[in-house]
Amino acid sequence: MRPNLGFKIILVFLTSQFVLLAVLGFLYARRGVELLEEELVERGRSIAHYLAHASVEGVLRKDPDLLQTPVIGALIQRDVVGVRIEDLNGTALVDVGDTHDAPGVTLFEAVVQERKAHADAETELYLLGIEDWSKDVGRVQVYVSRKAIRAKMGELKLYILLLSLVGLAVTGTLGIWLIRLFVSGPVGALAEGVRRISGGDLDTRVVLRSNDELADLARAFNGMVRSLRRQITERVAMASRAAQRRNLVILGELSAMLLHEVGNTLNRFGVIRYRLSQETLSPQGEEALEEFERELGSLDRFTRNVSLFSRKPEVKLVPVDLAALVQTLVASMRLMDPKGVDFQVELPRGEGCTALLDEELVRHALLNLVKNAVDAVAPGGRVEVRLQEAGGNWEIRISDNGPGIPPDRLEDVFTPFFSTKGPEGTGLGLAIARSFIEAHGGRLTVESRPGRTTFTVRLPAHGLEGAAG
């Protein structure tokens, strides 16, 4: 199993902590040993000097009994294992305990000196501390065991070891938790985000609750994902449009052939209908003839729509009064409307609604949009048509209070042969309208919510002056 980044960081952290604690423990132990050694030497010298000072009279008289009290006082001191007192000739006056040099014993010596103070003849006062003369009369040897100090050294080293282990455990646990919180967790989240993207999930977003370099990396990662998603969406849309254009070219070629054959058939059907209409028919025959005429009319309308859609529109620009065009179109729709729709028209005040357009193409596009709005509303519904100037364009909004278009089908309304009207719709009306509007360099968009749908036509506002310029 390959070690991950978090494991490596934790390993480096624990190693550095171990080395740091080992170095600190070594320095602390060495200093502790030095202090114990200094304390042993200081105590040994103090005992030796005390014994030398207390043994002056006994050494001068060479009387072991006089030396008994200071010797006992020295022997009861901690770690003192032996005492030896000699005169100047090296003759042992007292030799008690372990007085042999050994690896575990340290020897401390002091000289026994006889000292006399100077006396002032006039004041007959002894000035203590002002030594007039001194002479060596003997030597004391104090033997101090190192066993206790070695035990203390062992305890000190054990204490340092335990303290180091506890410190390593505490700092290690805390360090591991912090590394997982601030390093492993964020890095893992980024890695998981990369895995999701590689799996095709472009909605992935990494959220880090910090303000460090990893958070900057997460924000850059999220920006990259958004950019990637946008580029893929744009490329898919471009590929879809390109495929649609290719399909439309093929459709146009097929439509041209089919329209020729269908047109011939419709002509023959028209002749048959005319002949039948000249005959005296039974009521059933009359009803069948009416049904035949309805179906023939539907097929004729479909043929005309396909013919309009299959060929690229030829735009012939002429000055067109958009306000008059809208008024005429709505007036004709009022005459043909059997549903009692309430048409509301809003036009700019004054004159100046002229634009260079192909009147027939724009009329056909607007007619398709208004018919679509009328079909969408219930009897007595409302259709609004508003003409206004917006940012250098003429904007025509056609709104209805119908049920609206489902959001998941909103982008399909301009797709050829897509229809929400069932068998009654060819699915070409909106596609033809968009084709005619875009042929003028304009745009046709749609917005919809329950109870309101709005188609917006935007056409370049080139009047006669703009055309001349």
N, C-alpha and C positions, 0 to 999 in steps of 0.2 A: 504493500500500500504506500503510495507516494505521500510524504509528509506535506501538509498544507502550510500556507504562510503563517497562520496563527501559531501552529506548533513550532515553527522555526523561531518566531519572535519570542515565544515563551521560553524556548530552550536557551536562546541568547540571553534573555533576561535572567533566568535562573542561574546560568553559568556566571554571569557578571556579578550577581548577588553572592554566589558561593565564593568567588574569588575575593570580592570586597570583604565579606565577613571573615574569610580565612586570614587575609592580611591584617584586618583590625584585631582579630583574635590573637594572632602571633605577636603583634606589637603590644597588645594589652598584657599578654602573658609574660613577655620579656620584661616589660616595665614592672609587673607584679613581682617577678623573681628578683629584679634589681632592688626593689623596695624591701623585700624580705631579707636579702643579703645585707643591705645597709642597716636594717634593724638589728640583725644578728651581730654584726661587727660592733655597732654602737653599744649594744647591751653587754657584749663580752668585754669590751674595753672598760666600760663603766664598772663592771664587777671586779675586774683586775685592779683598777686604780683604787676602788674602795678597799679591797683586801690589802693592797700594799700600804695604804694609809693607816689601816687599823692594825697592821702587824708590826709596826716599828718597834714598840717596846718589847714584844715577844722575841723579835729577831735580835735586838741588842742584847737581851739577857739569855737568848738561846733557850728559852723556856717554852716547851710545847704546850704547857697548860695555859699560858697566857695567849697562845695562838688559837686555842680551841674555839673561843667565842666567835672571832671573825671568820674562822674556817667554816663553822656551822652556818653562819650568816650567808656565806658564799654558796655553800652546797644546797641550801634550800631555794636558791634562785632557779627559775625555770631553765631546763635543759643543761644545767651544770652537772657534769658527771665525775669530775675529779679536780683536786686542788693539791698543789705542791709548793712548799715554801722552802727556800734554800738561803744559806748565808753566802758571804762573798766567796767562800772556798768551794761552793757547790755542794756542801753537806746538807742533806735533806733534814729540815727540822720537822716538817709535816708532809706526809705523802698519803693522801686519802682518795679513794675511788679509782676510777679508770684514768690513769695518768700516762697512758701510752698513745703515741701518735697512731691514728687509724683513719681510714678513708672517710668515716662518718663523724669524725671529731675535729674541731677546730681549736687550736691553741692560741691563748691570749696571754701575754706576759706584761709585767710591770715591775719597775725597780723600787725597792724599799729604800727610802732615803731618810736620813736623820737631818732635821732642819731646826735651826735656832734663830729666833727673832732678835733684832738689835734693840738695846735698852737705852733710853735717853737718860743720861745721868742727872740732868737738872730737874726733869719732871718726874723721873722714876716711873715712867709709863712705858709699857711695851706696845710698840706700834705693830700690831698684828698685820700680817700680809706683806710686810717689808722684810724680805729675807736677807739675812746677813751672810749666811753660809749654809751649805748642805753637803752631805756625803752619802755615797751608796753604802748600804749595810747588808743588802740581800736582794732576793728576787722572788716574785710569786708567779706561779703559772696556773691559769684557769683553763680547764678543758670543757668545751661546750659541744654538746651533741647536735648534729645536723638532722637528726631523725625527724624532729617536729617540723623543721622548716621544709624538709622534703615532703612530709605529709601535706603541709599547707600548699606547697607547689602543685602536688597532685590534685588537691581539692580545687585549687585555682584553675588549673587546666581543664578539669572536668566541668567546673562551673562555666568557663568560657566556651567549652564545646557545647554544653547544653544550651547556653544562651545563644550561641551561633545557630544551632539547629532550630531553636524556637524562633529566632529572628528570621531565619531562612524560610521557615514554614509560614510565618505571618506575612512577611513581605512577598513571598512567593504566591500565597493565596490571594493577597490583595492585588499583586501585579497581574496574576492570571485573570482575575475578575475585570480589572481595568483594561487589560489588553483585549479581552473578549468583548467588553462593552464599547471601547473606542476604536478598536482596530479590526479584530476578527469579525465582529458583527457587521460593521459597515462594508468591509471588503466582501464578506459573504453575501450581503444584499446586492452589491454590484455584480458579483459573479452570478447570482441567481437571475438578475436582470439580463445579463448577457446571454445566459442559457435560454431564457424565455424568448429573447429576440431571435436567437438562432433557431428556435422552434416556430417562429412565425408570429409571435404575439407582439405586435407593434404598439399595443396600448400599455405596455409595461412602463412603470414610473417608479423610480427609486427615491424614497424619502428618508433623509438622515436628519435627526434632531441634533445637529451640532453646527459649529461655525468654524470649521477647520478646512484643511486641504482636501480631506475625503469628502466633505460636504460640497466643496467647489467641484470636485471630480464628479459627484453625483449630479450636480446641476448641469455640468457639461454633458454628462451621459444622457440626461433627460432631454437636453437640447438637441443632441445628436439623434435621439430616437424620434423626436418631433420632426426634425428635418428629414430623416429617412422616411418616416411615414408620409410626409407631405410629398417628397419626391416620388415615392412609389405610387401614391394616389394620383399624382399628376401624370406619371408615365402610363399608368393603367387607363386613365381617362383619355390620354392621347392615343393609346393603342386602340381603345374602344371606338374613339371617333374615327380613327383611320380605318378600322375594320368596318364601321358603319358606312363610311364613304365608299369603300370598295363594294360593300353589299348593295348600296344604293345605285352604284354604276351598273352592277350586274342586274339589279332589279329594273333599272331603266331600260336596259337592252331587252330583257325578257318582256317588260311591260309593252314596249313598242311592238313586239311581235304579237303578243296576246291581244293588244288593243285593236290591231288590224283585223284579227280573226273575230274578236268579239263585236267589233263595229259592223262587219259584214253580217254576222248573225243577227245583230239588233236590227239592221236594215230589213232583213228577211222577216223577222218577227213583226216589224212595223207594217210591212205589206200584209202579213196574215191578219194582224189586228184590224187593219183598215177594211179588208174584205169581210171579216166577221162582223164588223160594225154595220156593214151594209145589208146584212142578212137579218131576217126576222127570227129572233131566238126566244126560246122558252125562258121563264124566270130563272131557272137553274143555269141556263146558258148565259143570260145577262150577268148573273152573279159570278160565274166563272170568268167571263170576259173582263169584269171589273177587277177581279183578283189578278188576272193575267196582266192587265194594264198597270196595276200597282207594282207587281214584281218586275215588270219591264222597266218602269220608271226608276225603281231602286237600282236595278242593274245599270241603267243609263247614268244615274248619279255616281255610282261607284266607278264607272268607266271614266267619267269626266275627272273625278278626283285623282284617280291613278294617272291620268294623262297630265294633269297639272303637276303632280308630284314627281313624275318620272323625268320631266325635262327641266333643264336649268332655266329659270325665268330670265327673260330679256327685259331689262329695265330701260324704259323710255322716260326720261325726266322731263316734266313739264311743271309750271307753277300750279300749285294746288292749294286751295283754301281749306285747311284742315277743319276749321269750325263748320263751314258749310257742308263738308263731306260727312262729318259726324252727325249734323242735324238731319241731313237727307237719309242717312243710313238708319238712324233711330226712328225717323218718321215712317219709313217703309216697314220696319220691324213692327211698329205699332199696328199698322194695317193688317199684317199677316199673322199677328199673335192671337191665338185662340185661348190663351191661358189667363188673359187679363193681367199681364205683368205691369207693374208700376215702374216705368222708365224715368230715371232722374238724370238730367244732363246738366253739366256745369262747364261753361266755356269762359275763356278769358274776356275781360271787358275791352271794348274798343276793337280796332282793326290790327292787322299785322300778324295773322295766323297763317301766312303763306309760306310754303316750302316747296323745294324742287323734288317731286316724287313721280313715281309711276302710279297714276290715279287708280288704274284698274287693279294693279297688284295690291295696293294698300287697301282699297275698298274690299277686295276679296278677303284679305287677311282679317280686317276689322269685322267683316260680316261673319266670318267663321267664329271669331271670339264672342261676338254678341249672341249668335245662335247657341253657342256652347253655354253661355251664361243663362239664356232663356230655358234651355233644356234642363239645367241644373236646379232651377227653383220650382217650388210648388205653385199651383194656381194662385194668382194674386200676390206672387212674390215680388221682390224688388231687384232691379238691375240699375247700377249706377255707371254712368260714362262721364269721365272728367278729362278735360283737355287743359294742359298747363305747360308753361315753359319752365325748364329745370336745367340749370347749368349748361346752357348752350344747346339743349336738345328740346324737342317737343315730346311731351310725355302724355300718353293716353292711358288712363286707368279704367279698366272694365271690371266692376265688382258685382257679386251677387250674394244673396243671403241663403244660398243652398246649403246642403249638409256639409260641404267641404270635401277635400281630397285627403285620404289617409296619408300620413307622413311617409310611409314606406313606398307609396306609389307616386309621390309628388314628382320625382325625377323622371318617371316613365311617361308622363302625359304628352311629351313631345316626341316620343318614340313612334316611328311609323307603324301603323296597324295595331297600336295599343289603344284600347277603348274601354271606358267604364259604362257604356250604354248598352252593352250586350249586342245582340244581332242587329240592332238598329244603327249602330255606329260602324264606320269604316276604319276609324283610327288614323285618318289622314288629315282631318281638318286642322288640328293644332300643328302638326308637322308641316303642312303647307303654309300656314300662317307664319310660323317661324322662318321658313325658307324665304318667303317673300319679304319679311321685315329685314332679315339679315342681308338680303340682296341689296338693300339700300344702305348698308353699313350700320344698321340699327340693332336693337336687342329686344327680345321678348322673354320676360321672366314671369314666374308665378309665385304667389304666396297664398297659403291656405291655413285655415283653422276651422274648427267646428262652427258653422253658421256664417262663414264669410270666406270667399275666394276672390283673389284679385289677380288679374293678368295685366302686366304693365308693358306697354309698347314705348320704346324710346327711338325716336328718329332724329337725324341731324337737322338742326333748325337753320337750314340754308335758304334764306329768302332770295328775292331777286337781286338785292344788293350784294348778298354773299356770293351768289353765283357769278355776278359780274366781276367781283373782286377776284 
